[in-house]
Amino acid sequence: MIRVFPIGYGKGANENVLKSIADATHTKAYKGEVKDIKQIFAEIATFF
């Protein structure tokens, strides 16, 4: 299985689409900001 971890940045990020992608690949969608990127990648690393 290929896992996709969608990270949405900015006001234009469609959270519903990102969640659909994450659900289809059994992962989690993230709402990101530049200041959060290290924390997001650390959490993504827990999936492996």
Residue, then its C-alpha position, 0 to 999 in steps of 0.5 A: m500500500i502506498r501512503v500519502f500524507p497530505i499537508g495543506y498550507g494556506k487559505g486555499a487548502n481544501e481540507n475535505v479533499l486532503k482528508s479524503i486522500a488521507d482516508a483512502t491511504h489510511t493516514k492523516a491529513y495535516k493543516g500546516e504552517v511553516k512553523d509546524i513543519k518539523q512537528i508534522f514530519a515527526e508525527i508522520a514518521t510514527f507511521f513507519 
